[in-house]
Each structure stands twice: as structure tokens, then as C-alpha cells.
Amino acid sequence: MSPKTVLRTSSALALCAFAGAAAAQDTTITIATVNNGDMIRMQGYTDLFTEQTGIAVEWVTLEENVLRQRVTTDITTNGGQFDIMTIGMYETPIWGANGWLIPLDNLSEEYNVDDILPAMRAGLSHDGTLYAAPFYGESSMVMYRTDLMEAAGLEMPAAPTWDFIREAAAAMDNPETGVNGICLRGKPGWGEGGAFINVTANSFGARVVDENWQAQLDSEEWSNALNFFVNLMNDYGPDGYATNGFNENLSLFQQGLCGMWIDATVAASFVTNPTDSEVADSVGFALAPDNGLGVRSNWLWAWALAIPAGTQQSDAALQFIEWATSADYIELVAENEGWANVPPGARTSLYENPNYAEVPFAQMTLDSILAADPNSPTVDPVPYTGIQFMAIPEWAGFWTEVSQEFSNAYAGQQTVDEALARAQDIVNEAMEAAGYQ
């Protein structure tokens, strides 16, 4: 991609003011990022940033689980490999509190930090200080084939239940044509399949720990949630779903091989893009399902850009973050690729823009984000915040282990009861070792 558009806005002009100094220093910054569509699209526009500032950019693009491992190792050892890291709502407040990130408290007036959606700003802050700027924000929602739903004689509710999802999956499943009734994440990793099964369990009334930090994986609610998921996927999901994550399911849906897919709202622009999706003109959207208990199975997340404290290029890194997460960048993508393809979920002004309001999934994305409450993620009270994660440093380690046990059950290598028993021990051991119990 070599877009010819040149930004002629206040932010772009502000960047140009630094160009001489930056070019004289021959500055290069290294950015670690995730291998999803929006981040890859951003890389295609990097030459514009370099032309405006003289700052060269080197990219390290990694699969989600690998990215998390690499940036965590680098930040905890002060390795200094990266000048900007792509991280999320889990890492940012913890790393900010530890002094591992440079505060983003000197963003320019033109950047308009107050335009960031409150949920995103709060999730990327510690004690009121912003430590990462959202490139895009997301919740999760149902994406489904409207043509298959109609052929099945069903109508997707705006706010479906899990029972309806199973009914619809059964109606749309067609082994003869290779269409799976539903595609969901089973891939190990706390932010992959581990995130999805956790929010599913939330909607079944389950919780990871009780108010005294005692593990609850041996509860009836967890058994109900995990058995429902395994039966649903074994009956109507794709073969090998135990290793499918976001990108694998995106590919299946775009090829027309999924009747439904429940995943990140950011996927909406990819499944409706006729260049990449064979079913682009037959996609509908709905809120993530619930079980009638008052909690939906949706999450809250932002992929955001942060500056590690070990960088020697903090000024140049801040310039890039201002450019890539600005309203002007959104306008740049819209002009070149259409409003449906701009990074969503980060700025209030985007949802006030009448051009974006015409995008078919815009309102459902916003509704899904607003429906997510990290301060009250479960039916019964819990001592933690966070929806698809517990906002404690130990989470990434022990929930990655738990997700592997669940994936083993998905693959038929152990029973659901065995997976839950092992998960119960893993969580209790982690809680005791960390001093929560």
C-alpha cells in the first residue's frame, strides 16, 4: 500500500515542525505490534509519517501470544528492544504503576486526549494518568450470515441468548457444504481462547475466584459454561477448533465457512470488506449472548501504543503515537479506504461523525463497548476488576495454563471435569503463592 494522501491538518503541521531536528538525528524507532489487520494497515501508511518527520520506523510484527511474551520479557528485564509496544488494558495499568512505561501526560492540545472514549481512557490509565493511547478499542459481538439465518427461518435478536445461539448454529450447520454452524476461539492463551471462555462463563454466573480469592472453577456454573461450549463446538464447530484463535476464525468466516462467529467487534470491517470476504454483503450483527442473568458475554479491550521506560527515543516515539492514534489518522484511512475501515472504538468524535454513522456495524460496536462493565464483570461479586481478565499481575501466567487445560478438553485429550479440576488447582496455587489467600 502506498497512499498518496498527505495530511494537511494541525497535527500534521505540528509534526512537520519537528522534521528538521528528527531528520538531523537520523532517528529510527522500533515498534512491536500484533499481526492483525488494522495494525498491518497502519504499517502501510508509515512512509507518510517518515516523510513528515524524518523518523524512520522498524516493525516487529508478531502473533498475539508471541507478542505478549516478547514485550513482557522486554519490559520486565528493561531490555530496550522496543521504543513503542502494542499492549492492552490488562498490561497498561499494571506496568504504569510499576514505572515501566512513560506517562502520556504531555500529549499536544491538537491531539485532544479528551476525545478518547471514557472507557478506553480509564482502562489505559493508572491513578488518572494515561500510559497508553488506544489505536482502536473493542468489545465482542455476534457476527452472522444473514442469508443462512433467513434460509433457516430464524431472525437474530438484537440481544440473543446462548440458547438461541445454539438453535441457530444447529439450523445453519451444513457438513455437506462445509459450513459450520458457529466458529469460536479455542486456542490456548489468556487473551485468545482463555478470554473467550472467561466471558462465556461470566454470562453463566461463574467467576474465577470468590470474594476471598478462593478458586471457583469447581462450581456448577463453570461446569455448565464449559460443557455448553464444548458441546456446542463439537456439534456445530469446525474440526480442530482447539487451535483456532482470532485470525483462524476470521479466515473461516471470510471464506463463508461459518454461520456465526462471536468475537472482537473490530472484525466487522474485515468480514464486510468485499475485497477479502466472500460473504461481505450477507453479514449481520448482534450483542454478545447472555443467559438471562444480567451479564452478557462481551469483553472490553483496546490495542494501544505505549512507550517503555527503557527507550532512548521517547520524543520520537511520542510523535508516532500522536500521529497513529489521532483523529487525523482516522480521516486518512477514511479518505483512502472508506469509513468502514477506520480503526474503531477509540474516539468519541468518530461516533459523532455522520459519515461513520452510516457504517452498518458502527452503532452495534458502540453499544457493545458501552455494555461492558469491568467494575462489575460477573453475576456474583468478585474482588477484582476486568471482564475477560483479572487485573492482577499473576493473571497472564496462571490463566494461560488454565486455557491450555481447556484446549486439551476441546481436543478430546481430557474430560471437562478433569480440565476444571486441574484449573481449580492452578488458580488456588497461584492465589496462595501471590498472597491473595
Secondary structure, 3 states (H helix, E strand, C coil): CCCCCCCCCHHHHHHHHCHHHHHHHCCEEEEEEECCHHHHHHHHCHHHHHHHHCCEEEEEEECHHHHHHHHHHHHHHCCCCCCEEEECCCHHHHHHHCCCECCCCCCCCCCCHHHECHHHHHHCEECCEECCEEEEEECEEEEEEHHHHHHCCCCCCCCCEHHHHHHHHHHHCECCCCEECCECCCCCCCCCHHHHHHHHHHHCCCCCECCCCCECCCCHHHHHHHHHHHHHHHHHCCCCHHHCCHHHHHHHHHCCCECEEEEEHHHHHHHCCCCCCCCCCCEEEEECCECCCCCECCCCEEEEEECECCCCCHHHHHHHHHHHCCHHHHHHHHHHHCHHHCCCCCEHHHHHCHHHHCCCCHHHHHHHHHHCCCCCCCCCCCCCCCCCCCCCCCHHHHHHHHHHHHHHHHCCCCCHHHHHHHHHHHHHHHHHHCCCC
